[in-house]
Amino acid sequence: MITLKSGEEIIRMRDAGRIAAIAREIGGEYVKEGVTTAQIDREIKKSILSHGAKPSFLGYGGFPASACISVNEEIIHGIPSSNKVLKNGDIVSIDVGAYYKGYHGDCAATFIVGTGTEEAKKLVDVTKQSFFEGIAAIGEGARIGDIGFAIQSYVERFGFSVVKEYIGHGIGKNLHEDPEVPNYGKAGYGPRLREGMTIAIEPMVNAGDWQVRVLEDKWTVVTKDGSLSAHYENTVAITPNGVLILTDPS
């Protein structure tokens, strides 16, 4: 069931979203050669706690860290580790959630260590822009399928592919709520987008094929063909004045 949020609830979600977005930025600042993903996770947790919030992911379904940090061919749900040391050219996806005063904010971005390849830079840029293509499709009478169609069409224009087994979602008092928000689909299909809906739109884009596999840790999702993957996400609200990005650090 899709839960529509009041204006007051959206304000509360904006507070949670801001905390998550600040932590995402701080995590990005630590994406440097020689830094471990466990170090990044500690800084993200410290940031979230300093604002009186809790990491949404810590303990969620048994997840052992405060952030999902995925490197290179890892798409999502990478477990931070003191053994994973970043090197020049790596691409690092940081997914952060914050729970504050009863509501969640969820966001992600992909960063490059030092000087990345042209392919890596293009992948990161296209993934980020595909999110904005998705929210541009949210207009009067729009449906969930319009978001996915816009994202997929943009991504495939550059020869990349969108992950199909993992998708965006509704969000609010729960980290995952209805509706499901795929990054692919047909325009004009799916639930109608309505004022008061709050959703996490999160393109996951592979440089190669869209197919994935899960590692033995039961969490980390990687590209099946070993190609690079990037991730970009924001929590947004549909308001009388249009789409509001709730995971905004400012």
C-alpha contacts under 8 A as a table, 3 or more apart, distances in Angstrom:
res1	aa1	res2	aa2	distance
1	M	177	E	7.97
1	M	178	D	5.81
1	M	179	P	7.47
2	I	170	G	7.67
2	I	177	E	7.27
2	I	178	D	5.01
2	I	179	P	6.01
2	I	197	M	7.64
3	T	178	D	7.48
3	T	197	M	6.90
4	L	195	E	7.37
4	L	196	G	4.55
4	L	197	M	4.98
4	L	198	T	7.41
5	K	8	E	7.92
5	K	9	E	5.69
5	K	10	I	6.29
5	K	196	G	4.60
5	K	197	M	6.25
5	K	198	T	7.21
6	S	9	E	5.13
6	S	10	I	6.29
6	S	196	G	6.20
7	G	10	I	5.11
7	G	11	I	6.37
7	G	196	G	7.60
8	E	11	I	5.13
8	E	12	R	6.47
9	E	12	R	5.04
9	E	13	M	6.16
10	I	13	M	4.90
10	I	14	R	6.07
10	I	196	G	7.90
10	I	198	T	7.98
10	I	237	A	7.11
11	I	14	R	4.99
11	I	15	D	6.54
12	R	15	D	5.19
12	R	16	A	6.57
12	R	101	K	7.37
12	R	103	Y	6.87
13	M	16	A	5.03
13	M	17	G	5.92
13	M	103	Y	5.67
13	M	104	H	6.43
13	M	105	G	6.41
13	M	172	G	7.05
13	M	246	L	6.82
14	R	17	G	4.83
14	R	18	R	5.98
14	R	105	G	7.52
14	R	246	L	4.61
14	R	247	T	6.68
14	R	248	D	7.91
15	D	18	R	5.20
15	D	19	I	6.49
15	D	100	Y	7.38
15	D	246	L	7.85
16	A	19	I	5.29
16	A	20	A	6.39
16	A	53	A	7.72
16	A	98	A	5.89
16	A	99	Y	6.07
16	A	100	Y	5.13
16	A	101	K	7.82
16	A	103	Y	6.45
16	A	104	H	5.74
16	A	105	G	4.96
16	A	247	T	7.80
17	G	20	A	5.07
17	G	21	A	6.06
17	G	98	A	7.02
17	G	104	H	7.00
17	G	105	G	4.01
17	G	106	D	6.52
17	G	107	C	7.81
17	G	235	T	7.04
17	G	246	L	5.18
17	G	247	T	4.03
17	G	248	D	6.65
17	G	249	P	7.86
18	R	21	A	5.01
18	R	22	I	6.13
18	R	105	G	7.59
18	R	246	L	6.77
18	R	247	T	5.07
18	R	248	D	5.21
18	R	249	P	4.76
18	R	250	S	7.02
19	I	22	I	5.24
19	I	23	A	6.33
19	I	48	I	6.28
19	I	51	H	6.90
19	I	53	A	7.70
19	I	98	A	6.44
19	I	105	G	7.71
19	I	247	T	7.77
19	I	249	P	7.03
20	A	23	A	5.16
20	A	24	R	6.19
20	A	48	I	6.97
20	A	96	V	5.94
20	A	97	G	5.48
20	A	98	A	5.04
20	A	105	G	5.90
20	A	106	D	6.36
20	A	107	C	6.68
20	A	247	T	6.58
20	A	249	P	7.91
21	A	24	R	4.92
21	A	25	E	6.27
21	A	96	V	7.72
21	A	107	C	6.53
21	A	247	T	5.14
21	A	248	D	5.73
21	A	249	P	4.98
22	I	25	E	5.12
22	I	26	I	6.24
22	I	47	S	7.65
22	I	248	D	7.86
22	I	249	P	5.02
23	A	26	I	5.02
23	A	27	G	6.07
23	A	43	E	7.96
23	A	44	I	5.11
23	A	45	K	7.77
23	A	47	S	5.67
23	A	48	I	6.28
23	A	96	V	7.13
24	R	27	G	5.09
24	R	28	G	6.27
24	R	44	I	7.14
24	R	94	I	6.75
24	R	95	D	7.24
24	R	96	V	6.13
24	R	107	C	7.34
24	R	108	A	6.78
24	R	109	A	7.38
25	E	28	G	5.02
25	E	29	E	6.40
25	E	249	P	7.99
26	I	29	E	5.10
26	I	30	Y	6.77
26	I	43	E	7.24
26	I	44	I	6.65
26	I	47	S	7.77
27	G	30	Y	5.38
27	G	31	V	6.82
27	G	40	I	5.54
27	G	41	D	7.34
27	G	43	E	6.74
27	G	44	I	5.81
27	G	94	I	7.11
28	G	31	V	5.24
28	G	94	I	7.54
28	G	111	F	6.34
29	E	32	K	7.66
30	Y	35	V	7.09
30	Y	40	I	6.03
31	V	35	V	6.91
31	V	40	I	7.50
31	V	86	L	7.52
31	V	92	V	7.34
31	V	111	F	6.93
31	V	112	I	7.27
31	V	113	V	5.90
32	K	35	V	5.75
32	K	86	L	6.65
32	K	87	K	7.46
32	K	88	N	7.72
32	K	113	V	5.33
32	K	114	G	6.78
33	E	85	V	7.58
33	E	86	L	5.13
33	E	87	K	4.68
33	E	88	N	5.63
33	E	113	V	6.23
33	E	114	G	7.07
34	G	85	V	5.58
34	G	86	L	5.36
34	G	87	K	6.23
35	V	39	Q	6.68
35	V	40	I	7.61
35	V	85	V	5.60
35	V	86	L	5.58
36	T	39	Q	5.28
36	T	40	I	6.73
36	T	80	P	7.92
36	T	81	S	6.75
36	T	82	S	5.50
36	T	83	N	6.86
36	T	84	K	5.36
36	T	85	V	4.32
36	T	86	L	5.97
37	T	40	I	5.08
37	T	41	D	6.25
37	T	69	I	6.63
37	T	80	P	4.82
37	T	81	S	5.49
37	T	82	S	6.48
37	T	84	K	5.98
37	T	85	V	6.75
37	T	86	L	7.40
38	A	41	D	5.00
38	A	42	R	6.28
38	A	80	P	4.66
38	A	81	S	4.61
38	A	82	S	4.99
38	A	84	K	7.76
39	Q	42	R	5.16
39	Q	43	E	6.46
39	Q	82	S	7.21
40	I	43	E	5.25
40	I	44	I	6.28
40	I	80	P	7.96
41	D	44	I	5.10
41	D	45	K	6.18
41	D	65	A	7.09
41	D	66	S	6.18
41	D	67	A	5.80
41	D	69	I	7.78
41	D	80	P	6.44
42	R	45	K	5.16
42	R	46	K	6.11
42	R	66	S	7.78
43	E	46	K	5.02
43	E	47	S	6.19
44	I	47	S	5.14
44	I	48	I	6.30
44	I	66	S	7.18
44	I	67	A	7.17
45	K	48	I	5.22
45	K	49	L	6.14
45	K	55	P	6.54
45	K	66	S	5.79
45	K	67	A	7.76
46	K	49	L	5.30
46	K	50	S	6.07
47	S	50	S	5.15
47	S	51	H	6.80
48	I	51	H	5.58
48	I	52	G	6.99
48	I	53	A	5.55
48	I	54	K	6.17
48	I	55	P	6.40
48	I	98	A	6.62
49	L	52	G	5.18
49	L	53	A	5.20
49	L	54	K	5.86
49	L	55	P	7.60
50	S	53	A	7.33
52	G	100	Y	7.25
53	A	98	A	6.27
53	A	99	Y	5.56
53	A	100	Y	4.76
53	A	101	K	7.64
54	K	98	A	5.67
54	K	99	Y	5.11
54	K	100	Y	6.66
55	P	58	L	5.65
55	P	66	S	5.40
55	P	67	A	7.68
55	P	96	V	7.68
55	P	97	G	5.80
55	P	98	A	4.76
55	P	99	Y	6.16
56	S	60	Y	7.07
56	S	66	S	7.23
56	S	96	V	7.72
56	S	97	G	4.75
56	S	98	A	4.90
56	S	99	Y	5.37
56	S	104	H	6.98
56	S	175	L	7.28
57	F	60	Y	5.02
57	F	63	F	6.56
57	F	65	A	6.89
57	F	66	S	5.44
57	F	67	A	6.41
57	F	68	C	7.94
57	F	96	V	7.52
57	F	97	G	6.17
57	F	98	A	7.96
58	L	62	G	7.68
58	L	63	F	5.85
58	L	64	P	5.90
58	L	65	A	5.04
58	L	66	S	4.61
58	L	67	A	7.47
59	G	62	G	4.58
59	G	63	F	4.81
59	G	64	P	5.76
59	G	65	A	7.23
60	Y	63	F	5.31
63	F	219	W	7.94
64	P	79	I	7.38
65	A	68	C	7.24
65	A	79	I	6.81
65	A	80	P	6.79
66	S	96	V	7.41
66	S	97	G	7.97
67	A	79	I	7.88
67	A	80	P	7.54
67	A	94	I	6.84
67	A	95	D	5.76
67	A	96	V	5.13
67	A	97	G	7.30
68	C	76	I	6.78
68	C	77	H	4.87
68	C	78	G	5.12
68	C	79	I	5.88
68	C	80	P	6.87
68	C	93	S	7.86
68	C	94	I	5.90
68	C	95	D	5.06
68	C	96	V	6.80
69	I	76	I	7.34
69	I	77	H	6.70
69	I	78	G	4.82
69	I	79	I	6.16
69	I	80	P	5.84
69	I	92	V	6.73
69	I	93	S	5.62
69	I	94	I	4.75
69	I	95	D	6.46
70	S	73	E	7.89
70	S	74	E	4.98
70	S	75	I	6.08
70	S	76	I	5.72
70	S	77	H	6.56
70	S	78	G	4.37
70	S	79	I	7.40
70	S	92	V	5.67
70	S	93	S	5.01
70	S	94	I	6.65
70	S	220	T	7.75
71	V	74	E	5.21
71	V	75	I	7.61
71	V	78	G	7.48
71	V	90	D	6.70
71	V	91	I	5.71
71	V	92	V	4.58
71	V	93	S	6.32
72	N	75	I	7.74
72	N	90	D	5.98
72	N	91	I	5.13
72	N	92	V	6.43
72	N	227	S	7.74
72	N	228	L	5.04
72	N	229	S	6.14
72	N	230	A	7.93
73	E	222	V	5.47
73	E	223	T	5.59
73	E	226	G	5.54
73	E	227	S	5.45
73	E	228	L	4.38
73	E	229	S	5.38
74	E	78	G	6.68
74	E	220	T	6.76
74	E	221	V	5.81
74	E	222	V	4.19
74	E	223	T	6.53
74	E	228	L	7.47
74	E	229	S	6.50
75	I	78	G	7.66
75	I	93	S	7.62
75	I	204	M	6.95
75	I	220	T	7.61
75	I	221	V	5.50
75	I	222	V	5.18
75	I	223	T	6.71
75	I	229	S	5.42
75	I	230	A	6.56
75	I	231	H	7.07
76	I	93	S	7.54
76	I	95	D	7.86
76	I	220	T	6.25
76	I	221	V	5.49
76	I	222	V	7.39
76	I	231	H	7.70
77	H	219	W	5.60
77	H	220	T	4.83
77	H	221	V	6.32
78	G	219	W	6.79
78	G	220	T	4.64
78	G	221	V	7.18
79	I	219	W	7.43
79	I	220	T	6.81
80	P	84	K	7.55
81	S	84	K	5.39
82	S	85	V	7.23
86	L	90	D	6.63
86	L	113	V	7.29
87	K	90	D	5.87
87	K	113	V	6.65
88	N	113	V	5.13
88	N	114	G	5.16
88	N	115	T	6.44
88	N	116	G	7.24
89	G	112	I	6.36
89	G	113	V	5.17
89	G	114	G	5.89
89	G	115	T	5.44
89	G	116	G	4.18
89	G	117	T	6.73
90	D	112	I	5.88
90	D	113	V	5.27
90	D	116	G	6.87
91	I	110	T	6.61
91	I	111	F	5.62
91	I	112	I	4.45
91	I	113	V	6.22
91	I	116	G	7.57
91	I	120	A	7.18
91	I	230	A	7.68
92	V	110	T	5.31
92	V	111	F	5.13
92	V	112	I	6.20
92	V	113	V	7.57
92	V	230	A	7.84
93	S	108	A	6.95
93	S	109	A	5.63
93	S	110	T	4.04
93	S	111	F	6.31
93	S	230	A	6.32
93	S	231	H	5.97
93	S	232	Y	7.97
94	I	108	A	5.39
94	I	109	A	5.60
94	I	110	T	6.19
94	I	111	F	7.94
95	D	106	D	7.54
95	D	107	C	5.86
95	D	108	A	4.10
95	D	109	A	6.73
95	D	233	E	8.00
96	V	106	D	5.82
96	V	107	C	5.51
96	V	108	A	6.03
97	G	104	H	6.75
97	G	105	G	5.47
97	G	106	D	4.33
97	G	107	C	6.48
98	A	104	H	5.56
98	A	105	G	5.29
98	A	106	D	6.68
99	Y	102	G	6.62
99	Y	103	Y	5.50
99	Y	104	H	4.44
99	Y	105	G	6.59
100	Y	103	Y	5.45
100	Y	104	H	6.42
102	G	173	K	5.78
103	Y	172	G	5.33
103	Y	173	K	4.54
103	Y	174	N	7.07
104	H	171	I	6.86
104	H	172	G	5.58
104	H	173	K	6.24
104	H	174	N	6.76
104	H	175	L	5.86
105	G	171	I	7.72
105	G	172	G	7.72
105	G	175	L	7.86
105	G	235	T	6.34
105	G	246	L	7.50
105	G	247	T	6.54
106	D	175	L	7.83
106	D	200	A	6.79
106	D	233	E	7.48
106	D	234	N	6.40
106	D	235	T	5.78
106	D	247	T	7.07
107	C	200	A	7.58
107	C	202	E	7.93
107	C	232	Y	7.36
107	C	233	E	4.69
107	C	234	N	4.54
107	C	235	T	6.33
107	C	247	T	6.43
108	A	202	E	7.65
108	A	231	H	6.52
108	A	232	Y	4.99
108	A	233	E	4.60
108	A	234	N	6.73
109	A	128	K	7.69
109	A	230	A	7.86
109	A	231	H	5.73
109	A	232	Y	4.42
109	A	233	E	6.42
110	T	124	V	6.36
110	T	230	A	5.82
110	T	231	H	5.78
110	T	232	Y	6.50
111	F	124	V	7.58
112	I	115	T	7.09
112	I	116	G	6.06
112	I	120	A	7.88
112	I	121	K	7.70
113	V	116	G	6.75
116	G	120	A	5.96
116	G	121	K	6.37
117	T	120	A	5.12
117	T	121	K	6.30
118	E	121	K	5.14
118	E	122	K	6.09
119	E	122	K	5.15
119	E	123	L	6.05
119	E	207	A	7.99
120	A	123	L	5.06
120	A	124	V	6.19
120	A	228	L	7.40
121	K	124	V	5.26
121	K	125	D	6.15
122	K	125	D	5.12
122	K	126	V	5.97
123	L	126	V	5.25
123	L	127	T	6.05
123	L	160	F	7.72
123	L	205	V	7.55
123	L	206	N	7.77
123	L	207	A	6.61
123	L	229	S	7.59
123	L	230	A	6.65
124	V	127	T	5.24
124	V	128	K	6.31
124	V	230	A	5.79
124	V	231	H	7.73
125	D	128	K	5.29
125	D	129	Q	6.17
126	V	129	Q	5.12
126	V	130	S	5.93
126	V	155	V	6.55
126	V	158	F	7.85
127	T	130	S	5.16
127	T	131	F	6.83
127	T	155	V	7.16
127	T	203	P	6.41
127	T	204	M	7.10
127	T	205	V	6.07
127	T	230	A	6.40
127	T	231	H	6.47
127	T	232	Y	6.28
128	K	131	F	5.53
128	K	132	F	7.12
128	K	203	P	7.85
128	K	231	H	7.61
128	K	232	Y	5.47
129	Q	132	F	5.15
129	Q	133	E	6.29
130	S	133	E	4.87
130	S	134	G	6.17
130	S	150	A	7.64
130	S	151	I	5.01
130	S	152	Q	7.85
130	S	154	Y	6.16
130	S	155	V	6.47
130	S	203	P	6.94
131	F	134	G	5.02
131	F	135	I	6.48
131	F	151	I	6.61
131	F	201	I	6.92
131	F	202	E	6.84
131	F	203	P	6.25
131	F	232	Y	6.97
131	F	233	E	7.12
132	F	135	I	5.19
132	F	136	A	6.07
133	E	136	A	5.10
133	E	137	A	6.65
133	E	147	I	7.85
133	E	150	A	5.90
133	E	151	I	5.99
133	E	154	Y	7.33
134	G	137	A	5.41
134	G	138	I	7.29
134	G	146	D	7.63
134	G	147	I	4.52
134	G	148	G	6.67
134	G	149	F	7.89
134	G	150	A	5.30
134	G	151	I	5.21
134	G	201	I	7.91
135	I	138	I	5.32
135	I	147	I	6.58
135	I	243	V	7.20
136	A	139	G	7.51
137	A	142	A	7.20
137	A	146	D	5.99
137	A	147	I	5.68
137	A	150	A	6.63
138	I	142	A	5.68
138	I	143	R	7.59
138	I	146	D	7.37
138	I	147	I	6.87
138	I	193	L	7.44
138	I	243	V	7.43
139	G	142	A	5.34
139	G	242	G	7.70
141	G	192	R	6.80
141	G	193	L	7.11
142	A	146	D	6.39
142	A	188	G	6.88
142	A	192	R	6.02
142	A	193	L	5.77
143	R	146	D	5.46
143	R	147	I	7.37
143	R	187	A	7.45
143	R	188	G	5.77
143	R	189	Y	6.02
143	R	190	G	5.66
143	R	191	P	5.52
143	R	192	R	4.19
143	R	193	L	5.14
144	I	147	I	5.55
144	I	148	G	6.91
144	I	181	V	6.39
144	I	182	P	7.90
144	I	188	G	7.84
144	I	189	Y	6.71
144	I	190	G	5.18
144	I	191	P	5.68
144	I	192	R	6.38
144	I	193	L	6.41
145	G	148	G	5.22
145	G	149	F	5.99
145	G	181	V	7.99
145	G	182	P	7.61
145	G	184	Y	7.38
145	G	185	G	5.31
145	G	186	K	5.19
145	G	187	A	4.96
145	G	188	G	5.92
145	G	189	Y	4.84
145	G	190	G	5.38
145	G	191	P	7.90
146	D	149	F	5.12
146	D	150	A	6.13
146	D	185	G	7.44
146	D	186	K	6.55
146	D	187	A	4.24
146	D	188	G	5.91
146	D	189	Y	7.14
147	I	150	A	5.30
147	I	151	I	6.31
147	I	181	V	7.84
147	I	182	P	7.91
147	I	183	N	7.07
147	I	184	Y	7.72
147	I	187	A	7.71
148	G	151	I	5.14
148	G	152	Q	6.01
148	G	181	V	7.23
148	G	182	P	5.48
148	G	183	N	4.10
148	G	184	Y	3.93
148	G	185	G	5.12
148	G	186	K	7.26
148	G	187	A	7.77
149	F	152	Q	5.27
149	F	153	S	5.92
149	F	183	N	7.16
149	F	184	Y	5.16
149	F	185	G	4.90
149	F	186	K	5.42
149	F	187	A	5.63
150	A	153	S	5.29
150	A	154	Y	6.20
150	A	184	Y	7.77
150	A	187	A	7.99
151	I	154	Y	5.35
151	I	155	V	6.19
151	I	183	N	5.87
151	I	184	Y	6.57
151	I	203	P	7.29
152	Q	155	V	5.17
152	Q	156	E	6.03
152	Q	161	S	7.51
152	Q	162	V	6.32
152	Q	183	N	6.17
152	Q	184	Y	5.02
152	Q	185	G	7.55
153	S	156	E	5.46
153	S	157	R	6.29
154	Y	157	R	5.32
154	Y	158	F	7.34
155	V	158	F	5.75
155	V	159	G	7.04
155	V	160	F	5.66
155	V	161	S	6.33
155	V	162	V	7.03
155	V	205	V	7.51
156	E	159	G	4.96
156	E	160	F	5.14
156	E	161	S	5.80
156	E	162	V	7.88
157	R	160	F	7.48
159	G	207	A	7.59
160	F	205	V	6.75
160	F	206	N	5.88
160	F	207	A	4.93
160	F	208	G	6.13
160	F	209	D	7.65
161	S	205	V	5.65
161	S	206	N	5.27
161	S	207	A	6.58
161	S	208	G	6.55
161	S	209	D	6.08
161	S	210	W	5.27
162	V	183	N	6.61
162	V	184	Y	7.12
162	V	203	P	7.06
162	V	204	M	5.88
162	V	205	V	4.58
162	V	206	N	6.20
162	V	210	W	5.68
163	V	166	Y	6.38
163	V	167	I	7.77
163	V	183	N	7.45
163	V	203	P	7.85
163	V	204	M	5.61
163	V	205	V	6.00
163	V	206	N	6.95
163	V	210	W	4.91
163	V	211	Q	6.79
163	V	212	V	7.65
164	K	167	I	6.84
164	K	182	P	7.25
164	K	183	N	7.15
164	K	184	Y	7.22
164	K	210	W	6.88
164	K	211	Q	7.67
165	E	212	V	7.75
166	Y	182	P	7.67
167	I	180	E	6.91
167	I	181	V	5.82
167	I	182	P	4.74
167	I	183	N	6.30
167	I	202	E	6.91
167	I	203	P	7.60
168	G	180	E	6.03
168	G	181	V	4.43
168	G	182	P	5.84
168	G	183	N	7.34
168	G	199	I	7.47
168	G	200	A	5.45
168	G	201	I	5.00
168	G	202	E	5.33
168	G	203	P	7.69
169	H	176	H	6.02
169	H	177	E	6.20
169	H	178	D	6.30
169	H	179	P	5.74
169	H	180	E	4.56
169	H	181	V	5.07
169	H	199	I	5.65
169	H	200	A	5.29
169	H	201	I	6.90
170	G	175	L	7.87
170	G	176	H	5.80
170	G	177	E	4.37
170	G	178	D	4.80
170	G	179	P	5.15
170	G	180	E	6.50
170	G	181	V	7.50
170	G	197	M	7.73
170	G	198	T	5.92
170	G	199	I	4.14
170	G	200	A	5.97
171	I	174	N	5.91
171	I	175	L	5.24
171	I	176	H	5.21
171	I	177	E	5.11
171	I	178	D	7.54
171	I	198	T	5.92
171	I	199	I	5.47
171	I	200	A	6.53
171	I	235	T	7.74
172	G	175	L	6.32
172	G	176	H	7.69
172	G	177	E	7.20
172	G	198	T	6.89
174	N	177	E	6.16
177	E	180	E	7.77
179	P	191	P	7.71
179	P	199	I	7.76
181	V	199	I	7.72
181	V	200	A	7.72
181	V	201	I	6.69
182	P	185	G	7.00
183	N	201	I	7.98
183	N	202	E	7.41
183	N	203	P	5.78
183	N	204	M	7.73
185	G	189	Y	7.88
186	K	189	Y	5.87
193	L	197	M	7.10
193	L	238	I	7.83
194	R	197	M	5.86
194	R	238	I	6.72
195	E	237	A	7.94
195	E	238	I	4.99
195	E	239	T	5.18
195	E	240	P	6.43
196	G	237	A	6.57
196	G	238	I	5.55
196	G	239	T	6.06
197	M	237	A	5.79
197	M	238	I	5.51
198	T	235	T	6.98
198	T	236	V	5.61
198	T	237	A	4.35
198	T	238	I	6.50
199	I	235	T	5.66
199	I	236	V	5.52
199	I	237	A	6.54
200	A	233	E	6.70
200	A	234	N	5.68
200	A	235	T	4.24
200	A	236	V	6.23
201	I	233	E	5.58
201	I	234	N	5.89
201	I	235	T	6.48
201	I	236	V	7.49
202	E	231	H	6.80
202	E	232	Y	5.45
202	E	233	E	4.04
202	E	234	N	6.69
203	P	231	H	5.85
203	P	232	Y	5.72
203	P	233	E	6.65
204	M	229	S	7.07
204	M	230	A	5.84
204	M	231	H	4.55
204	M	232	Y	6.83
205	V	210	W	7.68
205	V	229	S	5.57
205	V	230	A	5.37
205	V	231	H	6.42
206	N	209	D	6.45
206	N	210	W	6.08
206	N	223	T	7.19
206	N	227	S	6.66
206	N	228	L	5.91
206	N	229	S	4.32
206	N	230	A	6.57
207	A	227	S	5.73
207	A	228	L	5.43
207	A	229	S	6.10
208	G	225	D	7.03
208	G	227	S	5.39
208	G	228	L	7.33
209	D	223	T	7.56
209	D	224	K	7.60
209	D	225	D	6.71
209	D	227	S	7.70
210	W	223	T	7.25
211	Q	223	T	6.24
211	Q	224	K	5.57
211	Q	225	D	7.68
212	V	221	V	6.63
212	V	222	V	5.61
212	V	223	T	4.53
212	V	224	K	4.54
212	V	225	D	7.92
213	R	221	V	5.74
213	R	222	V	5.56
213	R	223	T	6.38
213	R	224	K	5.56
214	V	217	D	7.92
214	V	218	K	6.20
214	V	219	W	6.55
214	V	220	T	5.70
214	V	221	V	4.49
214	V	222	V	6.25
215	L	218	K	5.76
215	L	219	W	6.71
215	L	220	T	5.51
215	L	221	V	6.36
215	L	222	V	7.32
216	E	219	W	7.75
217	D	220	T	6.63
222	V	226	G	7.29
223	T	226	G	5.20
223	T	227	S	6.02
223	T	228	L	7.35
223	T	229	S	7.17
224	K	227	S	7.74
234	N	245	I	6.68
234	N	246	L	7.22
234	N	247	T	5.64
235	T	245	I	6.13
235	T	246	L	5.45
235	T	247	T	5.62
236	V	243	V	6.56
236	V	244	L	5.48
236	V	245	I	4.43
236	V	246	L	5.26
236	V	247	T	7.37
237	A	243	V	5.74
237	A	244	L	5.15
237	A	245	I	6.55
237	A	246	L	6.84
238	I	242	G	5.88
238	I	243	V	4.77
238	I	244	L	6.40
239	T	242	G	5.12
239	T	243	V	6.02
239	T	244	L	6.87
245	I	248	D	6.28
